[in-house]
Structure formats: C-alpha cells, structure tokens
Amino acid sequence: MQLNGANLLIAAQQAARQAPQAQPNAKAFASALADHAKGDSFAPLDFKQTAEPAAPRPAAASAQPARMGSQLDIRI
C-alpha cells in the first residue's frame, strides 16, 4: 500500500468532516472563566528584566539573497 500526500490529505479531511464540530463544554468554560475573572484572586505578575539589553546589531551588507534551500544538504 502506497501513501502519498494526496491520500493523506483526503484522509485528514474525511476525519475532520466526521468529527463533531461544536464543543459541548464551550459555554460552561466561558461562564466559568467569566466567574473567575470577577474574583480578586487574579493579580498580574510583575516581571523584571534580568538580562542586559542587547547591543544594536550592525546593518547587514546588501548582498544578493541566496536561493531558498541553497544551504540545505540532505543526504540519504
């Protein structure tokens, strides 16, 4: 049995069509999230920068862009 990209794509589309589209718990999750947001238990975290700010990078030389994939070396 051979599998190619087209067969895998068709199989994935058929599986997606057969899957239920609506999530039954979506409304319950949204209401629970809204109730949780009303409480005072949430407080934003105060993040502090610990690393030194990066130095500005020098401007890149305006060279001819390389062809996409020209630096890949795939050997089997």
C-alpha positions in Angstrom: 0.0 0.0 0.0 1.4 3.3 -1.0 0.7 6.5 0.8 1.3 9.9 -0.8 0.5 13.4 0.2 -2.8 13.5 -1.7 -4.1 10.3 0.1 -3.1 11.6 3.5 -4.8 15.0 2.8 -8.0 13.3 1.7 -8.0 11.0 4.8 -7.4 14.0 7.1 -10.2 15.9 5.5 -12.6 13.0 5.9 -11.7 12.6 9.5 -12.3 16.3 10.1 -15.7 16.1 8.5 -16.7 13.2 10.7 -15.5 14.8 13.9 -18.1 16.8 15.9 -17.9 20.5 15.1 -19.3 22.0 18.3 -17.8 21.6 21.7 -20.5 21.0 24.3 -18.4 22.4 27.2 -17.6 25.7 25.5 -20.4 27.6 27.1 -19.6 26.2 30.5 -16.0 27.0 30.1 -16.8 30.6 29.1 -19.1 31.1 32.1 -16.6 29.6 34.5 -13.9 31.9 33.0 -16.1 34.9 33.4 -16.9 34.0 37.1 -13.2 33.5 37.8 -12.3 36.9 36.2 -14.8 38.6 38.6 -12.9 37.4 41.6 -10.0 39.1 43.3 -7.7 36.1 43.1 -6.1 37.3 39.9 -3.2 39.6 40.0 -0.8 40.4 37.2 2.8 39.3 37.6 5.5 42.0 37.8 8.3 40.9 35.5 11.7 42.4 35.9 14.4 42.4 33.2 17.4 40.5 34.5 19.5 40.4 31.3 21.4 43.3 29.9 19.8 44.9 26.9 21.2 43.6 23.6 23.6 45.9 21.7 22.3 47.1 18.4 23.3 44.9 15.5 25.3 46.3 12.7 23.5 46.7 9.4 23.7 43.7 7.1 25.6 44.1 3.9 23.4 44.4 0.9 24.4 41.1 -0.8 22.4 39.2 -3.3 19.9 37.0 -1.4 20.6 33.3 -1.6 18.2 30.9 -3.3 15.8 29.3 -0.9 17.1 25.9 0.2 20.6 26.5 -1.3 22.2 25.9 2.1 20.4 22.6 2.8 22.4 19.5 2.4 20.1 16.4 2.6 21.8 13.1 2.1 20.1 9.7 2.3 
